[in-house]
Amino acid sequence: MVKIRDNSSLNESTKETKQQWLYSKIKKAIINNEYLPGTMLTERALCDKYDVSRTPIREALRQLANEGMVQHIIGKGAFVAEVSFENMVEIFEMREALERQAVKLFILKDDGTLASELAKCFKEQMTYENTDPVKFMEKDMDFHFLIAEGAKNKRLVYALETIYDQIEMMAISAENDENLREMAGRHHQDILDAVRKKDVELGERCIVEHILEVKKYHMSKYMISS
């Protein structure tokens, strides 16, 4: 069997670069549900897959554990973290507070360029609504990333990035849900309209309504599957 190895972006000269490369690879696999919640992440298997030693694997897993994506269980090992009901509530509570501030700053700092970029992203997202659910959800997250980055507050972006990673896992797991896509398209249009009007209060209200409805959706799905 051919060993899978992708080192196109790996610089072998430094341990830090190798660790970051592994961190990005494993993180992407978790977000894309290649490693499902509850999956055991054995160091030996990861070493074989990525053709590296145990040390950078341990460091990458430790970093992912700090972000809540991996859980270390004493005596058992590392596992892909499962999003509990309590964690889901906390994630959406944080998201509501942070994105409300992000859209406020986005509107206040927009000179017209940001609104144009957001409109372009939304237009691209909607082209995939009925043709490619995966692309649609990817563009959904791009829409929110644009607002976060447009707020031009590095600490705010950093705080949201970790939350978005976990939100993206939920979004991908529900990518084929037509109701979720309709909900996202409707709310994103409202947010974009508020941005174009440069109406901060309306923008905050629209994004909070969006997050609360998505929260309700995911919590109901969680209760059904539990």
C-alpha positions in Angstrom: 0.0 0.0 0.0 1.3 3.5 -0.9 2.0 5.6 2.1 0.0 8.9 2.0 2.3 11.8 2.3 1.6 15.5 1.4 4.6 17.7 2.2 4.1 20.4 -0.4 3.9 23.1 2.3 6.2 21.4 4.9 9.6 22.9 5.6 11.6 20.2 7.3 14.2 22.7 8.6 12.4 23.6 11.8 10.4 21.6 14.3 8.0 24.5 14.7 7.1 24.5 11.0 6.6 20.7 11.0 4.4 21.0 14.1 2.3 23.7 12.5 2.0 21.7 9.2 0.8 18.7 11.2 -1.6 20.8 13.3 -3.2 22.3 10.1 -3.5 18.8 8.5 -5.1 17.1 11.5 -7.3 20.1 12.2 -8.6 20.2 8.6 -9.3 16.4 8.8 -11.3 16.9 12.0 -13.2 19.8 10.6 -14.1 17.9 7.4 -15.2 14.9 9.6 -12.5 12.6 8.2 -11.9 11.9 11.9 -15.4 11.8 13.4 -16.1 12.8 17.0 -15.0 10.1 19.4 -12.3 8.8 17.0 -9.1 7.8 18.8 -6.0 9.6 17.4 -3.1 7.1 17.9 0.4 8.6 17.6 1.6 5.5 15.7 -1.1 5.8 13.0 -0.6 9.5 12.6 3.2 9.0 12.4 2.7 6.4 9.6 0.2 8.6 7.7 2.2 11.8 7.8 5.7 10.1 7.9 6.9 12.0 10.9 8.2 11.3 14.4 6.1 11.2 17.5 7.3 14.6 19.0 5.6 16.9 16.5 2.5 14.7 16.5 2.3 15.2 20.3 2.8 18.9 20.0 0.1 19.2 17.3 -2.4 17.2 19.4 -1.6 19.3 22.4 -2.3 22.5 20.5 -5.6 21.0 19.2 -6.5 20.0 22.7 -6.0 23.6 23.9 -8.5 24.7 21.3 -11.0 22.1 22.4 -10.9 20.0 19.2 -9.0 17.0 20.8 -9.6 15.5 24.2 -6.9 13.7 26.2 -8.2 10.9 28.4 -5.7 9.7 31.0 -4.8 6.0 30.4 -6.6 5.9 27.1 -5.1 8.5 24.7 -6.3 11.3 22.5 -9.7 11.5 20.9 -11.5 13.8 18.6 -13.7 15.9 21.0 -17.4 15.5 20.9 -19.5 18.7 21.1 -21.7 18.2 24.1 -24.9 20.1 24.6 -23.3 22.3 27.2 -20.3 23.1 24.9 -22.8 23.9 22.1 -24.6 26.4 24.2 -21.3 28.1 25.2 -20.1 28.2 21.6 -23.2 30.0 20.4 -23.2 32.3 23.4 -19.7 33.4 22.6 -20.4 33.6 18.9 -23.4 35.9 19.5 -21.4 38.3 21.5 -18.4 38.3 19.3 -20.1 38.5 15.9 -22.4 41.3 17.1 -19.3 43.3 17.8 -17.6 42.2 14.6 -20.5 43.4 12.4 -20.6 46.7 14.2 -16.9 47.3 13.6 -17.2 46.0 10.0 -19.9 48.6 9.2 -18.2 51.5 11.0 -14.9 50.8 9.3 -16.3 50.1 5.8 -15.4 52.5 3.1 -17.5 50.6 0.6 -14.8 48.1 -0.3 -15.8 45.7 2.5 -19.4 45.7 1.5 -18.5 44.9 -2.1 -16.4 41.9 -1.0 -19.2 40.7 1.2 -21.7 41.0 -1.6 -19.4 39.0 -4.0 -19.0 36.3 -1.4 -22.8 36.1 -0.9 -23.4 35.9 -4.6 -21.0 33.1 -5.0 -22.5 31.3 -2.0 -26.0 31.4 -3.5 -24.8 30.0 -6.9 -24.2 26.7 -4.9 -27.5 26.6 -3.0 -29.1 23.9 -5.2 -26.0 22.5 -6.9 -23.2 21.9 -4.4 -24.1 21.8 -0.6 -20.4 21.5 0.4 -19.4 24.6 -1.5 -22.4 26.4 -0.2 -21.4 25.7 3.4 -17.8 26.7 2.7 -18.9 30.0 1.3 -21.2 30.3 4.4 -18.2 30.3 6.6 -16.3 32.6 4.2 -19.1 35.2 4.7 -18.6 35.2 8.4 -14.8 35.2 8.2 -15.0 38.3 5.9 -17.1 40.1 8.6 -14.6 39.1 11.3 -11.6 40.2 9.3 -13.3 43.4 8.2 -13.7 44.4 11.8 -9.9 44.9 11.8 -9.4 43.8 15.3 -6.8 41.0 15.6 -7.9 39.8 19.0 -11.5 39.6 17.9 -10.5 37.6 14.8 -8.4 35.2 16.9 -11.2 34.6 19.3 -13.7 33.9 16.5 -11.4 31.6 14.6 -11.5 28.9 17.3 -15.2 29.1 17.5 -15.6 29.0 13.7 -13.6 25.8 13.5 -16.2 24.1 15.7 -19.1 25.7 14.0 -17.7 24.5 10.6 -17.7 20.9 11.9 -21.4 21.3 12.7 -22.1 22.9 9.4 -20.4 20.2 7.3 -22.2 17.5 9.2 -25.5 19.2 8.2 -24.4 20.2 4.7 -27.3 18.3 2.9 -30.0 20.0 5.0 -32.1 22.2 2.6 -33.7 24.0 5.5 -30.3 25.1 6.9 -29.3 26.4 3.5 -32.5 28.4 3.1 -32.0 29.8 6.6 -28.4 30.9 5.8 -29.3 32.5 2.5 -32.2 34.5 4.0 -30.2 35.8 7.0 -27.1 36.6 5.0 -29.2 38.7 2.6 -30.5 40.6 5.6 -27.0 41.2 7.0 -25.7 42.3 3.6 -28.6 44.8 3.3 -27.8 46.3 6.7 -24.1 46.6 5.7 -25.0 48.4 2.5 -27.2 50.8 4.4 -24.4 51.3 7.0 -27.0 50.6 9.7 -25.1 49.4 12.7 -28.2 48.7 14.8 -29.9 46.7 12.0 -26.7 44.8 11.3 -26.4 43.8 14.9 -30.0 42.7 15.1 -29.8 40.7 11.9 -26.6 38.8 12.8 -28.0 38.0 16.3 -31.2 36.7 14.8 -29.2 34.6 12.4 -27.0 33.1 15.1 -30.0 32.4 17.4 -31.9 30.6 14.7 -28.8 28.5 13.7 -28.3 27.8 17.4 -31.9 26.6 17.8 -31.5 24.4 14.7 -28.3 22.7 15.9 -29.7 22.2 19.4 -32.8 20.6 18.1 -30.7 18.3 15.9 -28.6 17.4 18.9 -31.7 16.5 21.0 -33.1 14.3 18.2 -29.8 12.4 17.8 -29.2 12.0 21.5 
